[in-house]
């Protein structure tokens, strides 16, 4: 038998985009009854552990997406499983109109560990952002003559990120707050410079407006400190937490300090969830992140990942590698991010394209150096597959 005949032929670039090698899931389940929302690959995932996922064909995938950074501790971490199992046996949801121990414990733990005065628990990032803007506008009615404009840096029609003079020029008498991410995560990761973020804080203090930091991607240890603001030495009036707070369970939080704590009973309605089950998840994740050595591991692993990505990007003539902690992106030399993602999936690696020319890397904060080495090996194979397919395409065009 000729063993070389058993090898798969290198796919063309079109093959990489359509992923024709994917077989139908063994479950024979259909997505016809599911309303279309986002494009999904055919794999049906059935279990996970740490940095790994398994599909219904029992194929293992190394996951460097982790629910868009929501799975802080990885898949099915024992601390989270135990906490939620115990809570589910006792009490799941007494209702938003009542206290439960988890709600009070998580709020107190969050405030104590972040230097905040009040916490508001919600179910999603978008709810937390909306509540932050609502809180800032309430503060504006009380302390800034009814000013209600919130400048969202990096959004459409807003000042460019890391451009302090442009931001200063954009503030007017109707401005009540400046809202920004310490690290922009799309289209690729871009960190605020220390000069810029401290300058924004100083600008807010001088003008008497609020600083809101959106830490839905950077909070909960993702950057090697509990909050990214701690690494910069700044203190926001309002902090938005999401993604990683629940470790994969839908949970977000709004933190407020000083005069920004101005909500009164009835002003935010029944938005908050605060059920006992999700609160148990948040406490388990927060306690794990604050455990001795955890954040040091994130910093060490993040440095190791960044160095590895830089070496690989250089070898395959890609562009910038940017990030910190365990939040990184690689800007590609062309618009082949979707092809690389699909080639990586073929190699048993899950990645996300955050732009046509950019890949993002958000592994579990518990990721090991061995996991990182394996990821780099599989990513190298994916780059090689895409390069081979591109060369084949060029040859075909030339012929």
C-alpha positions in Angstrom: 0.0 0.0 0.0 1.3 3.4 -0.9 0.9 5.5 2.3 1.3 8.7 0.4 -2.1 8.0 -1.3 -3.7 8.3 2.1 -2.7 11.9 2.6 -5.3 14.6 2.0 -4.6 16.8 -1.0 -3.8 20.4 0.0 -7.1 22.3 -0.3 -7.4 25.3 -2.7 -8.2 28.7 -1.3 -11.9 28.2 -2.1 -11.8 24.9 -0.2 -10.4 26.7 2.8 -13.3 29.1 2.8 -16.0 26.6 2.4 -14.4 23.8 4.5 -15.7 20.9 2.3 -13.8 18.3 4.4 -16.3 18.8 7.2 -18.5 15.7 7.5 -22.1 15.8 8.7 -22.4 15.5 12.5 -23.1 12.1 13.9 -26.1 13.4 15.8 -28.1 14.0 12.6 -29.4 17.1 14.2 -30.7 19.9 11.9 -30.5 23.7 12.3 -33.6 24.3 10.2 -35.7 25.2 13.3 -33.0 27.7 14.5 -33.5 31.3 13.4 -30.4 32.4 11.4 -28.2 34.8 13.3 -24.5 34.1 12.8 -22.8 31.7 10.4 -21.6 28.6 12.2 -19.4 25.6 11.2 -21.0 22.2 11.1 -19.4 20.8 14.2 -21.7 20.2 17.2 -19.7 20.5 20.4 -20.7 18.2 23.2 -18.2 18.6 26.0 -15.2 20.6 27.1 -12.5 20.6 29.6 -10.0 23.5 30.2 -8.6 24.6 26.9 -10.2 21.7 24.9 -13.5 21.1 23.2 -14.9 17.8 21.7 -17.4 17.6 19.0 -20.0 14.9 18.3 -17.5 13.0 16.2 -15.3 12.9 19.4 -12.6 15.0 17.7 -10.7 17.3 20.1 -10.2 21.0 19.4 -7.8 23.4 21.1 -9.9 26.4 21.9 -8.3 29.8 21.8 -11.6 31.7 21.5 -13.2 30.6 24.7 -16.5 32.1 24.1 -15.0 35.5 23.0 -13.0 35.6 26.3 -16.1 34.8 28.4 -14.7 31.4 29.7 -12.2 32.9 32.1 -11.3 29.6 33.7 -11.8 27.5 30.5 -14.4 24.9 29.8 -16.2 23.3 32.8 -13.7 24.3 35.5 -14.2 22.3 38.7 -14.6 25.4 40.9 -17.4 26.7 38.7 -19.1 23.3 38.4 -19.0 22.6 42.1 -20.3 26.1 43.0 -23.2 26.0 40.6 -24.1 22.4 41.4 -24.3 23.2 45.1 -26.3 26.4 44.5 -28.7 24.7 42.1 -29.5 22.2 44.8 -30.3 25.0 47.3 -31.8 27.9 45.3 -31.7 29.0 41.7 -33.8 32.2 41.4 -35.8 33.7 44.2 -36.8 36.6 41.8 -35.3 40.0 41.0 -37.4 41.7 43.7 -35.7 39.8 46.5 -32.2 39.6 48.0 -30.2 36.4 48.0 -26.9 35.7 49.7 -24.9 35.3 46.5 -26.1 38.7 45.2 -24.9 40.5 48.4 -21.7 38.5 48.6 -20.7 39.1 45.0 -21.5 42.8 45.2 -19.4 43.2 48.4 -16.5 41.1 47.0 -16.4 43.0 43.7 -16.4 46.4 45.5 -13.8 45.4 48.0 -11.4 43.9 45.4 -11.8 46.8 42.9 -12.0 49.8 45.3 -15.6 50.5 44.2 -18.5 51.8 46.3 -21.4 50.1 44.6 -22.0 47.2 42.2 -25.0 46.5 40.0 -25.3 42.9 38.6 -26.8 42.4 35.1 -27.1 39.6 32.6 -25.1 40.9 29.5 -22.4 43.3 28.4 -24.9 45.4 26.5 -27.1 45.8 29.5 -24.1 46.9 31.6 -23.1 49.5 28.9 -26.6 50.8 28.7 -26.8 51.1 32.5 -23.4 52.9 32.6 -24.7 55.5 30.2 -27.9 55.8 32.1 -26.0 56.3 35.3 -23.7 58.9 33.8 -26.7 60.9 32.5 -28.4 60.7 35.9 -25.2 62.1 37.3 -25.2 64.8 34.7 -28.7 65.9 35.7 -27.6 66.2 39.3 -24.1 67.7 38.9 -23.7 69.1 35.3 -26.8 71.1 34.5 -28.5 68.3 32.6 -25.5 67.5 30.3 -26.2 64.1 28.7 -23.6 63.5 26.0 -21.3 60.5 26.4 -18.3 60.4 24.1 -17.6 56.8 23.1 -14.0 56.7 22.0 -13.2 54.5 19.0 -16.9 54.3 17.9 -18.2 55.9 14.7 -18.0 59.7 14.6 -15.9 59.7 17.8 -12.3 60.8 18.3 -9.7 58.2 17.3 -8.3 56.0 19.9 -5.0 57.2 21.5 -5.5 60.7 20.1 -5.7 62.9 23.2 -5.8 66.4 21.4 -8.7 65.2 19.2 -10.6 63.9 22.3 -10.0 67.2 24.2 -11.3 69.2 21.2 -14.5 67.0 21.0 -15.6 67.7 24.6 -18.3 70.4 24.8 -20.6 71.8 27.4 -23.1 68.9 26.9 -20.5 66.3 27.6 -21.1 64.3 30.8 -18.7 61.4 30.4 -16.0 59.8 28.2 -16.3 56.1 27.7 -13.5 53.9 26.3 -11.9 50.5 26.4 -8.3 50.4 27.9 -7.6 48.0 25.0 -9.6 48.2 21.8 -10.3 44.7 20.7 -11.5 45.3 17.2 -10.5 45.3 14.4 -7.3 44.2 16.2 -6.1 44.6 19.7 -4.7 48.1 20.4 -3.7 49.1 23.9 -4.1 52.7 25.2 -0.7 54.3 25.8 -0.1 55.2 29.5 0.3 58.8 28.4 -3.1 58.7 26.7 -5.1 56.9 29.4 -3.7 59.1 32.2 -4.3 62.1 30.0 -8.0 61.1 29.6 -8.3 60.7 33.4 -6.7 64.1 33.9 -9.0 65.7 31.3 -12.1 64.3 33.0 -10.9 65.6 36.4 -10.1 69.1 35.0 -13.4 69.4 33.2 -15.5 67.8 36.0 -16.9 65.0 33.8 -17.0 61.2 34.4 -14.5 58.6 33.2 -16.2 55.3 32.2 -13.9 52.3 31.4 -15.4 49.5 29.4 -13.6 46.4 30.8 -15.9 43.8 29.3 -12.9 42.3 27.5 -10.0 43.4 29.8 -11.5 42.9 33.2 -11.4 39.8 35.4 -7.7 39.3 35.0 -7.4 39.1 31.2 -4.6 41.7 31.2 -2.7 40.2 34.2 -4.4 42.5 36.8 -8.0 42.2 38.0 -8.8 45.4 36.1 -6.7 46.9 33.3 -7.0 50.3 34.9 -4.8 49.0 37.8 -2.0 48.3 35.3 -2.2 51.9 34.1 -2.6 53.5 37.5 -5.9 55.2 36.8 -9.2 55.2 38.6 -12.4 55.4 36.6 -15.7 56.7 38.0 -17.6 53.9 36.4 -16.3 50.5 35.3 -18.2 48.0 33.1 -17.5 44.3 33.6 -18.8 41.5 31.5 -17.6 38.5 29.5 -15.4 36.9 32.1 -17.2 37.6 35.3 -19.5 34.6 34.9 -16.9 32.3 33.4 -19.2 31.5 30.5 -22.4 32.0 32.5 -24.3 35.2 31.4 -23.3 37.8 33.9 -22.1 41.4 33.8 -21.6 44.1 36.3 -21.5 47.9 36.7 -19.2 49.3 39.3 -19.4 52.9 40.5 -17.3 55.1 42.7 -17.9 58.3 44.7 -20.6 60.7 43.3 -21.2 58.4 40.4 -23.2 56.3 42.9 -26.4 58.1 42.2 -29.1 55.6 41.1 -32.1 55.5 43.4 -34.7 52.8 43.9 -36.9 52.3 40.9 -34.6 54.1 38.3 -33.3 51.0 36.7 -36.4 48.9 36.8 -36.2 45.1 36.7 -33.2 45.0 34.3 -30.9 43.2 36.7 -31.0 39.4 37.1 -29.0 38.8 40.2 -30.3 35.2 40.5 -28.6 33.0 43.0 -27.2 30.6 40.4 -25.4 33.2 38.3 -24.2 34.9 41.5 -22.6 31.6 42.6 -20.8 31.5 39.2 -19.5 35.0 39.6 -18.2 34.3 43.1 -16.4 31.2 42.0 -14.7 33.0 39.1 -13.8 36.0 41.1 -12.3 33.9 44.0 -10.3 31.9 41.5 -8.9 35.0 39.8 -7.9 36.5 43.1 -6.3 33.3 44.3 -2.6 33.5 45.0 -0.5 33.1 41.9 -3.4 33.3 39.4 -2.7 36.7 38.0 1.1 36.1 38.0 0.4 33.0 35.8 -1.7 35.2 33.4 1.2 37.6 33.0 3.7 34.9 32.5 1.5 32.9 30.0 0.6 36.1 28.2 4.3 37.1 27.7 5.0 33.5 26.5 2.0 33.7 24.0 3.0 37.1 22.7 6.6 36.0 22.0 5.4 32.9 20.3 2.9 34.7 18.1 5.6 37.3 17.1 8.0 34.5 16.1 5.3 32.8 14.0 4.2 36.1 12.4 7.7 36.9 11.4 8.3 33.4 9.9 5.1 33.7 7.7 5.6 37.4 6.8 2.5 38.6 8.7 2.2 42.1 10.1 1.7 43.3 13.7 1.2 41.3 16.8 -0.5 43.4 19.5 -1.9 42.8 23.0 -1.1 42.1 26.6 -1.9 39.4 29.1 -4.0 36.8 27.4 -5.6 39.1 24.9 -3.7 39.2 21.6 -4.3 39.8 17.9 -2.2 39.2 14.8 -2.7 41.4 11.8 -2.2 39.4 8.6 -0.5 40.5 5.4 -3.7 40.1 3.4 -7.4 39.5 3.9 -7.0 35.7 4.5 -8.3 35.6 8.2 -11.4 33.5 7.3 -9.2 31.1 5.4 -6.7 30.8 8.3 -9.6 30.2 10.8 -11.0 27.4 8.7 -7.6 25.9 8.0 -6.9 26.1 11.8 -10.2 24.3 12.5 -9.1 21.6 10.1 -5.9 21.3 12.3 -8.1 21.1 15.5 -7.6 24.7 16.5 -10.4 27.2 17.2 -9.6 30.8 16.4 -11.6 33.9 15.6 -11.2 36.4 12.7 -11.9 39.8 14.3 -11.4 41.5 10.8 -10.7 40.3 7.3 -7.0 40.7 8.0 -6.8 40.0 11.7 -6.9 37.0 14.1 -7.7 37.3 17.8 -6.4 35.0 20.6 -8.4 34.8 23.9 -7.5 31.6 25.6 -8.6 30.5 29.0 -6.7 32.3 31.7 -5.7 28.9 33.0 -3.9 28.0 29.7 -0.6 26.2 30.0 2.6 26.7 28.1 2.1 23.3 26.6 -1.3 24.4 25.3 0.3 27.5 23.8 3.1 25.5 22.2 0.5 23.2 20.7 -1.6 26.1 19.4 1.5 27.6 17.7 2.2 24.3 16.0 -1.3 24.0 14.7 -1.4 27.7 13.7 1.8 27.2 11.7 0.2 24.3 9.8 -2.8 26.5 9.1 -0.6 29.3 7.8 1.2 26.8 5.6 -2.1 25.4 4.2 -3.3 28.9 3.3 0.0 29.8 1.7 0.0 26.6 -0.3 -3.6 27.2 -1.5 -2.7 30.8 -2.4 0.2 29.6 -4.5 -1.9 27.1 -6.3 -4.5 29.8 -7.1 -1.8 32.1 -8.5 -0.4 29.3 -10.6 -3.9 28.5 -11.9 -4.4 32.2 -12.8 -1.0 32.3 -14.5 -1.8 29.2 -16.6 
